[in-house]
Amino acid sequence: MDIQAFTEEGPEGFEEYAMLKILVIDDDSSMCETLEMYLTEEGYGVVTAGTGTEGLKKYKDSPTDVVILDIRLPDIDGFTVLKNLKRENANVKVIMITAFHEIDSRIKANQAGAFAYLKKPIDMYELDRAIENAFKTSQTDKDI
């Protein structure tokens, strides 16, 4: 993704490049670590959380435009986290991830307002595409 496509006009016509931030909420620490390393190398600012409660707190403290959210978490299920995120910011783009490939979960995620739904193990090409589309949509929401 070309993150330089998302810029703001600075003083005297100079462009500032704001780092795009992503929150990853997953109880699998190796998944958080892998996504953090990968997304950081791609040029994103990344914050991780191991529980739904921690993720909601981090989001409230420092909102991001995109959240990558596991459906099954130890304290709160991902659908409840999704609903709370949407209450905080209706325009937040949430990419749901799961190791359990259930069609009901996909439907429930879409109905709850998830932007995308990816199966684990995550195909990084699909993740890149979902993130790029999420940021483009987020930027369009801001412009309206």
N, C-alpha and C positions, 0 to 999 in steps of 0.2 A: 504494500500500500504506500502511496506517496503522501506522507503526512504533511508535506509542505503545501498540499492542496488546501489545507484548512488553516488559513491565515487571517490575521486581523491587520487592518491598515494602521500603522503607527504614526507618530508625529512626523510631519514634513514628508509624507508619502512613503516612509520606510515601512517594510512589513516585519511584524514580529511573529515568530513561530512559537505558538503555545504548545507545550507537550500535552498530548492527548493522554488521559488517564483512564485506566481500567481497574475495576475491583474484581478480584477472583475470590469466590466463596466456595470452598470445598474442604471437607474434613480429611481428605487424603493429602497428607503433607507432601508426598512426592509429586502429586498432581499440581499442587500449588507451586512447588519449587520449579517444576518443569515449565509450567505456563509463565511463571514470573521470569525465568531466564530467557525463554523464547521471546516473550513479548517485549522485554527490556531490550533485547538485541534488535528487535524490529523498530525500536525507537519510542515505545510507549512508557509512560509512568505507570507502575503497577503496584497495587496494594493488595495484600492477601488476608483472608480470614478463614479460620478453621471451623467456625460455627455460624449458624444463622444469626444468633444474637450479636456476636462480634462483628459480623458483616454489616448488619443494620446500623450498629453504633458507628462503625467506620464510615459508612455511607452518609449518615447524618452529620458527622464531623467534617467530612470532606467529600461532597457529592462528585460522582463521576458521570459521564455520559453513557458509559457502557459497563455492564456488570456481567460477569460469567458466573453462573450459579448452578451448583449441583442440586439435583432434586432431593436426594436422600442425605440429610444432615443429622447429626446426633441429637440436637436439641429441638429444632423447629424444622418442619419439612420445607423444602424449597418453594412449594406453592404459597405457603404462608409468608415466606420471605418476599417472594415476588409481589404479592398483594400489598405488603407493607412498603416496599420500594415504590410501587406505583402510587400509593397514597402520598408518599413524600414528594414524588415528582412523576407526574403522568407521562412525561416524555422520556424517561430513562429507558434505555434499550437493554433488555435483559436476554442474554443467550443462555438457555438452559442446557445443562449437560447431564448425562446419565449413563450408567453402565447397564441399566435395565431397559431393554428395548420393548416397551409396552405401548401399544397404539393409544390406549386410554390416557396415558401420561402425556403423549404428544398433543392430543386433543385438549386435555385439561390445561396444558401450558399455553396453547394458542388462545383458548378462551379467557385465560387469566391475563393475557397481554404480553406474553413472551415474544421477543423479536425473532428468535431463532431457536432451534432445538437440535442439538448434536449428540450423537452416540459416542460413548467411550469404547475403545480407544479413539481419541480425537484425531481426525484427519486434519493436519495443520493447514492444508490448502482450503478446506471447508471453513475452518476457523478464521483464517485470514479474510476470506470472502465475506463471512458473516460480520466480522468486525468492521471491515471497510464499508459495507452496506449500512451498518448501524451508525457509524460516524457520519456518513453522507446524509442519512435520514435525519439524524440529530441536528446537523448543520442546517438542513432545510427547515426543520421545526423552529429553529432559532430565528431564521430569516423571515418567517411568516409573521 
